[in-house]
Amino acid sequence: MARIVAPMTPKLRSVLVAGVALVAFVAGGLPLVASENIDYDGLNKLKQQGLDPTNSKVMEIMSYLTDVYGPRLTGSPNVQKAGDWAVTTMKSWGLTNVSLEPWTACPADVAASIAAGPRAGAPAGGAAPAGGGGAGGRGNNPASCSFPRGWANEKFYMEAVAPQQFPIPGTPTGWTPGTSGQVRGDAVLVDETTLEALKANHPAGSLRGKWVLRSAMPDVAAYWNALSERYTETQLDAMSSPPHPSCLMTAFEPSFVLPQLPEPATVAKSRTVGGGVGAPPQ
């Protein structure tokens, strides 16, 4: 029996040492994981408390934070209401040191610039909210600045007034400035996708004071038949008492005819004459 011995190089020695160290580390760590104590009694108490409908308040809390005080945009009145409700509720549970965490105050120079008015380069049009300016971490304000503005959708309504009056459903996105009352304007379809096409079809200033529609009217297919229908008594009886498979097989009649195949000798002869690879020649 032959035996092959390979020389131990420094690289191979380092690989073996690293492998042995890794195995020793894993073997040493396994007993620590296996010896972890799990408080099953505490887990069972949590399950009983949460799964018992007479004790669990999960759905009630979820309803308050979604149905009553939601949605909650940063700086909105709903955020303040939700925070006040959470503090009051947790105090009623017996928790202590419950309080709201306010935004950190703005530096003196930033607060002075906010009080002076809109910053240079601020978008024109529309009145800024009281105490306007940038929000914390936005614009030129540092991340440590407070959040001096809020936003709430108090009322929104849109409708077409000519040539036929009809309401237009929709909702404004967050931080959309108000219109300070009702405004009117012509509706213009702007579906260009390039800047060159936009400049060519709509010269500068031609869209000022108009309602811009960015997508064309969708092509809604007409429905000539009802989307749902009731089964007849016959159909329901057939579904509840389908025929036996044997009855289906006896009543089956093929609607096609198999082609007439040539005789085996003819097939063999034709393959022999044509030099095909098939049945052996006769």
Secondary structure as UniProt FT lines:
FT   HELIX           10..34
FT   HELIX           40..51
FT   TURN            53..55
FT   HELIX           58..63
FT   HELIX           64..68
FT   TURN            74..75
FT   HELIX           77..92
FT   TURN            93..94
FT   HELIX           108..116
FT   TURN            120..121
FT   TURN            130..131
FT   TURN            136..137
FT   TURN            139..140
FT   TURN            143..144
FT   STRAND          159..160
FT   STRAND          166..167
FT   TURN            174..175
FT   STRAND          187..189
FT   HELIX           195..201
FT   TURN            204..209
FT   STRAND          211..213
FT   HELIX           233..240
FT   HELIX           245..250
FT   HELIX           264..274
//
